[in-house]
Amino acid sequence: MIQEKLKRTLSFNGISLIIGISGGLASFLTILITNWEFQLSLKWLIFTIYVFLTITLFLVKLLVEMNIELNKKQSNTSGVVRYVSESSTLLVSKNDLLGHSAMVSIFYLDDSFEVELGKGYVKNIQENFIQVEILDISENFELNYKSVLGKIDSNDIITLQKLIVKSYITYTR
């Protein structure tokens, strides 16, 4: 996360902003100073102030972006993209809150009411997706939603969009 923020801050827009502000401050200081042959080398003092202000502006910009990033609330849920029946595995959209071997609960949205489908765990994390292996399916769901299980097995897109995966606890075998 910090590396991403540094890349954004050191991008063309970030550096342009820093150079613009520090250059404006430096030019304003040259208007105020008329005697450059002062006993204390004023040129080095101005250069030191310029470098200090540039670094300070860089750090303030980085701090503001990090604060904005930390205040964003991440969702605890992930949507299902595909189901592989041979391995009882769901392909889920990536969520930073799901880690390796994390236990998850799987729910089905039935008219805005979440019905527990079962439990699973994070089997593998890919670049854009997470593989969740289903450990067990709720008996209540098997009895009342047999048609939904058939649609999930056939990868019905509308039914898969109604599945929600929520993080639970860490799973260990």
C-alpha positions as CSV (number, residue, x, y, z in Angstrom):
1,M,0.0,0.0,0.0
2,I,2.8,2.4,0.8
3,Q,4.7,1.5,-2.4
4,E,1.5,2.3,-4.4
5,K,1.2,5.6,-2.6
6,L,4.8,6.5,-3.3
7,K,4.4,5.7,-7.0
8,R,1.3,7.9,-7.1
9,T,3.1,10.7,-5.3
10,L,6.2,10.4,-7.4
11,S,4.0,10.4,-10.6
12,F,4.2,13.3,-13.0
13,N,1.3,15.1,-11.3
14,G,2.7,14.7,-7.8
15,I,6.2,15.9,-8.7
16,S,4.7,18.8,-10.8
17,L,2.7,19.9,-7.7
18,I,5.7,19.7,-5.4
19,I,8.1,21.5,-7.8
20,G,5.5,24.2,-8.5
21,I,4.8,25.0,-4.9
22,S,8.5,24.9,-3.9
23,G,9.5,27.0,-6.9
24,G,6.8,29.6,-6.1
25,L,8.1,29.8,-2.5
26,A,11.7,30.1,-3.7
27,S,10.9,32.9,-6.2
28,F,8.9,34.7,-3.5
29,L,12.0,34.6,-1.2
30,T,14.3,36.0,-3.9
31,I,12.0,39.1,-4.1
32,L,12.5,39.7,-0.3
33,I,16.2,39.1,-0.3
34,T,18.3,41.8,-2.0
35,N,21.8,41.4,-0.5
36,W,23.2,38.0,-1.5
37,E,26.6,38.7,-0.1
38,F,25.5,38.5,3.5
39,Q,28.1,37.0,5.9
40,L,26.0,34.0,6.4
41,S,25.7,32.5,3.0
42,L,22.1,33.3,2.2
43,K,22.2,31.2,-1.0
44,W,22.8,28.0,1.0
45,L,20.2,29.0,3.5
46,I,17.6,29.5,0.7
47,F,18.7,26.2,-0.8
48,T,18.3,24.4,2.5
49,I,14.9,25.9,3.1
50,Y,13.9,24.9,-0.5
51,V,15.0,21.3,0.0
52,F,13.3,21.2,3.4
53,L,10.0,22.6,2.0
54,T,10.1,20.2,-0.9
55,I,10.6,17.1,1.4
56,T,7.9,18.4,3.8
57,L,5.4,18.9,0.9
58,F,6.2,15.4,-0.4
59,L,5.6,13.9,3.1
60,V,2.4,15.9,3.7
61,K,1.0,14.8,0.3
62,L,1.9,11.2,1.1
63,L,0.3,11.4,4.6
64,V,-2.9,12.9,3.2
65,E,-3.2,10.1,0.6
66,M,-2.5,7.4,3.2
67,N,-5.2,8.9,5.5
68,I,-7.7,8.9,2.7
69,E,-6.8,5.2,1.9
70,L,-7.1,4.1,5.5
71,N,-10.5,5.8,6.0
72,K,-12.0,3.9,3.1
73,K,-14.1,1.1,4.5
74,Q,-13.6,-2.2,2.7
75,S,-16.5,-4.5,2.2
76,N,-16.5,-7.8,4.0
77,T,-18.2,-9.6,1.2
78,S,-17.2,-11.0,-2.2
79,G,-19.3,-11.9,-5.2
80,V,-19.1,-15.3,-6.9
81,V,-17.9,-15.5,-10.6
82,R,-18.0,-19.3,-11.3
83,Y,-18.5,-22.7,-9.7
84,V,-16.4,-25.8,-10.5
85,S,-18.5,-28.8,-9.4
86,E,-15.7,-31.4,-9.7
87,S,-13.7,-29.8,-6.8
88,S,-16.7,-28.0,-5.1
89,T,-14.8,-24.7,-5.7
90,L,-16.2,-21.2,-6.1
91,L,-14.2,-18.6,-8.0
92,V,-14.8,-15.4,-6.1
93,S,-13.8,-11.8,-6.9
94,K,-10.7,-10.7,-5.0
95,N,-11.1,-9.2,-1.5
96,D,-8.2,-8.0,0.6
97,L,-9.9,-9.2,3.8
98,L,-9.8,-12.9,2.6
99,G,-6.4,-14.5,3.3
100,H,-5.0,-18.0,2.8
101,S,-7.0,-20.7,4.6
102,A,-9.5,-18.2,5.9
103,M,-12.8,-19.7,6.8
104,V,-15.8,-18.2,5.0
105,S,-19.6,-18.4,5.1
106,I,-21.5,-18.6,1.9
107,F,-24.9,-17.1,1.6
108,Y,-27.7,-17.0,-1.0
109,L,-29.8,-13.8,-1.4
110,D,-33.4,-14.7,-1.5
111,D,-35.4,-11.5,-1.9
112,S,-32.8,-9.5,0.1
113,F,-32.7,-12.1,2.8
114,E,-29.5,-13.9,3.3
115,V,-29.9,-17.7,3.6
116,E,-26.8,-19.7,4.6
117,L,-25.7,-22.0,1.9
118,G,-22.7,-23.4,3.7
119,K,-19.2,-23.0,4.9
120,G,-15.9,-23.1,3.0
121,Y,-12.3,-21.9,3.1
122,V,-9.9,-20.0,0.9
123,K,-8.0,-22.6,-1.1
124,N,-6.0,-20.3,-3.3
125,I,-5.5,-16.6,-4.0
126,Q,-4.9,-15.6,-7.6
127,E,-4.1,-12.2,-9.0
128,N,-7.8,-11.2,-9.7
129,F,-9.8,-14.0,-8.0
130,I,-9.9,-16.2,-5.0
131,Q,-10.7,-19.9,-5.0
132,V,-13.0,-20.9,-2.2
133,E,-13.6,-24.6,-1.5
134,I,-17.0,-25.5,-0.1
135,L,-16.6,-27.7,2.9
136,D,-20.3,-28.4,3.7
137,I,-23.7,-27.3,2.6
138,S,-26.3,-26.5,5.1
139,E,-29.0,-29.2,5.5
140,N,-31.7,-26.5,5.6
141,F,-30.5,-25.1,2.2
142,E,-30.4,-28.6,0.7
143,L,-34.0,-29.3,1.7
144,N,-35.5,-25.9,0.7
145,Y,-33.3,-24.8,-2.2
146,K,-32.7,-27.9,-4.4
147,S,-33.4,-26.0,-7.6
148,V,-30.9,-23.3,-6.6
149,L,-28.2,-25.9,-6.0
150,G,-28.9,-27.2,-9.5
151,K,-28.5,-23.7,-11.0
152,I,-25.3,-23.2,-9.1
153,D,-24.0,-26.5,-10.4
154,S,-24.8,-25.4,-14.0
155,N,-23.1,-22.0,-13.5
156,D,-26.3,-20.0,-13.9
157,I,-25.1,-16.4,-13.9
158,I,-28.1,-14.9,-12.2
159,T,-27.9,-17.4,-9.4
160,L,-24.2,-17.0,-9.0
161,Q,-24.7,-13.2,-8.7
162,K,-27.0,-13.9,-5.7
163,L,-24.2,-15.8,-3.8
164,I,-22.2,-13.8,-1.2
165,V,-19.0,-15.0,0.4
166,K,-18.2,-13.5,3.8
167,S,-15.0,-13.9,5.9
168,Y,-15.4,-15.9,9.0
169,I,-12.5,-17.3,11.0
170,T,-9.2,-18.9,10.0
171,Y,-9.5,-22.5,8.8
172,T,-6.8,-25.0,9.7
173,R,-6.8,-28.7,8.7
